[in-house]
Amino acid sequence: MSDHHALAHWQNTLRQVLSDYVNGNFLRVRAKWSFPIKWGISAYAAEHALRKLIYAAYPLAGHFKTGSLTAYLDQFNSWPLASSDPETVLLAALTQGYLLLAELVRQLPEVRTDTVHLEREFEAGTYRQRDPDYFSPVVRLVHFIRRQMVPHLALAAIHGSVGDLNYARGYSDLDTWLVLDEATVTNAALLRQFARKCYRSLTDLYRFDPLQHHGHMIATAIDWQWYSENWLPLDTFKHACRLIPDKLGPEIRVRDSALDARYSFEELEELMRLRYARRWRPETAYELKDYLSILMLAPALYLQAKGLYVAKQDSFQLAREHLPGANWDAMRYATQARSAWPYYRSCSMEIVRPPNVFLVNTLQRRPVRRASQATLESFPAACLGSAAELNEQMADGAEGSTGRYDALKQEL
């Protein structure tokens, strides 16, 4: 494993743990339903996250000889988590981890410099005019970000179908992109403050889409100096809208994302193959929408595996041009299901708004299940086979058109 790949793996792990923390994935169950009265993360979740960070950091020792890396490994490999506050330990590992990442990135050769085009600003009036009831959670969320979260952010945007208003009412989820500033991600007290605000903001994210399968998408100003387009292609920002003044500027430094792209596409291909082999069927509307969302991400990940980083909304036509003879039946079904997806929104919950996302999801679960039952029952089993076939054709097309896979295998 090269120094580039070792550091990329460490960065991806660090970013994933940070994202899980600020989106509340490590919270104890009691804290989830009693927030904002109580707050506290699970010791088990903290220990698991800490182990992920340490395991990902160990390969760095073979490439970087710095005292700070040695100190980081020594400190968190032997930290007595059982006798400490789990959140304190996790915050220390994250904040010191990002300081370490910034130091190690500076030791690598210069990478490609590119430009982020994020010129359109979010206008609440535009969304209210389009559909005031439907977009009310979006407007509330943006107001909360601008009022409460902005001191911690270097950039915030909405992308995807809500960002460019090519949405499907009832199906579209809310894709946010939050970039924490360096002061917050390297200071435990500030990061703790942000995590509470971030978890609170999820209520409107899930009020907009009860079947949302991810929280806020997270990166940091430090990641901006060594960015992977596998996270979010730069082309995506052309369709996005800015929520706060941009503190980062247009310049961004982009690292080689080929290995990240390869892993992401192979994971998707393996998932589609396993679902078909096991004759999987979705049992809930959440499972069905999650499956369709992953399926509709396939063209973008296929193109990334070929070295083409484009916005998701532009990937469908471009992928068809690259694979004109492929079986696109599964994608046609997914597109039709997206257009016909049932819309549900509780009027009473607009009046009496639950204080946290745990209660929002609990109160919405049964009505959403009833509203989506017909769509769930109409899922065609043939979709699994055509999806697996399409992804196999994509894999053949990616490997047959580029030598990047062979080059990567030699480096590992």
MIDO-985601 format. One record per residue (C-alpha): residue in one letter; x, y, z. Coordinates in steps of 0.2 Angstrom, whole numbers, plus 5000, padded with zeros to 4 digits. Example, Ala and Ser with C-alpha at 12.3 -4.5 7.8 and 13.67 -1.06 7.14 Angstrom:
! MIDO-985601
A506249785039
S506849955036
This chain:
! MIDO-985601
M500050005000
S500750174995
D500850325006
H499450404996
H498250254998
A498650235016
L498250415020
A496750415009
H496050265019
W496450355035
Q495550515029
N494050415023
T493850325040
L494050495050
R492750575039
Q491550435042
V491750435060
L491550615061
S489950605050
D489250465062
Y489550575077
V488850735072
N487250655064
G486950565081
N487350385076
F488350355092
L486950425104
R486250315117
V484450265114
R483950365130
A484750515123
K483950505106
W482150505112
S482450635127
F483550755117
P483750905120
I483550865139
K484850735138
W486450695128
G487650565128
I488550435117
S488650255119
A490250185126
Y490150035114
A489950145099
A491350255104
E492450105107
H492050035090
A492350205082
L494050225091
R494550055085
K494150095067
L495250255068
I496750165076
Y496650015063
A496550135049
A498050245056
Y499250095059
P499750085040
L500250265041
A501750215052
G502550135038
H502550285027
F502650435039
K503950465052
T503250595063
G503150615082
S501350665081
L500850505073
T501750395085
A500950495100
Y499250475092
L499450285090
D500150275108
Q498750385116
F497250305108
N497750125107
S497950125126
W496650245132
P495650175146
L493850205138
A492950105152
S493550235165
S493350385154
D491850485147
P491650405129
E491250575121
T492850655128
V493850515121
L493050515104
L493150705103
A495050695107
A495250565093
L494350665080
T495050835084
Q496850765085
G496550655070
Y496150805059
L497650905066
L498750745061
L497850735044
A498250915040
E500150885045
L500250725034
V499450805019
R500750935019
Q502150805017
L501450735001
P501750794984
E500650934977
V498950874970
R497850944956
T497051114960
D495251144954
T493851264956
V492151244965
H490751324955
L489451364968
E488651524962
R486751504966
E486151554983
F484651474991
E483151584990
A481751545002
G480451634991
T480851524976
Y480451364986
R478851444994
Q478251494978
R478551324970
D477651224984
P477551315001
D476851165011
Y478051035003
F479651145005
S479251215023
P480451095032
V481851145019
V481551325023
R481551295041
L483151195040
V484051325030
H483451455043
F484151355057
I485851325048
R486051515045
R485551555063
Q486351425073
M487551325064
V488451455053
P489851495066
H490451315064
L490351305045
A491551355031
L490251305017
A488451235017
A487451185002
I485951094996
H486250984980
G485350844971
S483550864965
V482950984979
G484551094975
D484051114956
L482151094959
N482050944947
Y481250844962
A479950704963
R478650754976
G478650624989
Y480150534983
S481550654983
D482650664999
L483650815005
D485450815001
T486450935011
W488350965011
L489051045026
V490951085027
L491551115045
D492851245047
E494551205054
A494251295071
T492751175075
V493551015069
T495151035079
N494351095095
A493350975106
A492251105114
L491651175097
L491451005089
R490350955104
Q489251115102
F489151085083
A488550895085
R487150955096
K486551075084
C486750955069
Y485750825078
R484350955082
S484351005063
L483950825058
T482050845063
D481750955047
L482850835036
Y481750695041
R480150795041
F480450835023
D480750645018
P480150515031
L481150385022
Q482850485021
H484250355022
H485650475027
G485950625038
H486950775033
M488450745021
I489950805030
A491750865026
T492950985033
A494051135028
I495551015030
D494750895018
W494651035005
Q496551035004
W496550844999
Y494850814992
S494150654985
E492850674971
N492150504976
W491350594990
L490450714979
P491050764961
L491450944959
D490250944945
T488850924957
F489151104964
K488651174948
H486851114951
A486851154970
C486351314980
R487351394993
L486551415010
I487851535019
P489351645013
D490751535007
K492251555018
L493351435008
G493451524991
P493351434974
E495051344975
I495051164980
R496551034980
V495950864973
R496850704976
D496750544965
S495150464969
A495350314958
L495450184973
D493950264982
A492950254966
R493450074963
Y492950014981
S491250104980
F490850034963
E491349854968
E490349864984
L488749914974
E489049774961
E489249654975
L487649714984
M486649694968
R487349524965
L486949464982
R485249534982
Y484849434966
A485649274972
R484749274988
R483049324980
W482949474992
R481349574993
P481049735002
E479949715017
T479749905021
A479550065011
Y481250115018
E482049965012
L481349984994
K481750164993
D483550134999
Y483749994986
L483150114972
S484250254978
I485750134978
L485250074961
M485050244953
L486850294960
A487550154949
P487850254933
A488750394943
L489850254952
Y490150164935
L490750324927
Q491850364942
A492650194940
K493050244922
G493850404929
L492350524925
Y491650624939
V490050694935
A488450754944
K487150614947
Q485850704937
D487050704922
S487650524924
F486150424917
Q486250484899
L488150484899
A488150304906
R486950254892
E488050324879
H489450224886
L488450064887
P487050074873
G486849884873
A486549864892
N485049804900
W484249964907
D482549884913
A482949904931
M483350084929
R481750114919
Y480750034934
A481750144947
T481350304937
Q479450254935
A479350214954
R480250384958
S478950474948
A477450384955
W478050374973
P476650414986
Y476750574995
Y476450585014
R476550725026
S475750745043
C474850905045
S474750885064
M476550865065
E476751035056
I475851115071
V476551005085
R478350985080
P479350845089
P480950905097
N482050775090
V482250655075
F481950505085
L480150555089
V479850615072
N480350445064
T479350355077
L477750455075
Q477950445056
R478250265054
R476550185054
P475650315042
V477150305030
R476950115030
R475150135025
A475450265012
S476850155004
Q476049985005
A475449974987
T477050034980
L477949904991
E476849764985
S477049804967
F478949784967
P479449664953
A480549524957
A481349534939
C482049704944
L483349614955
G484049514940
S484049654928
A484949764941
A486249624944
E486449604925
L486649794922
N487949814936
E488949664928
Q488949744911
M489549904920
A490949814928
D491449734911
G491349904903
A492449994917
E493749854917
G493849844898
S494050024894
T495450074906
G497050014913
R496650094930
Y496149934939
D497749844934
A498849994939
L497950004956
K498149824960
Q500049834957
E500149974969
L499249884983
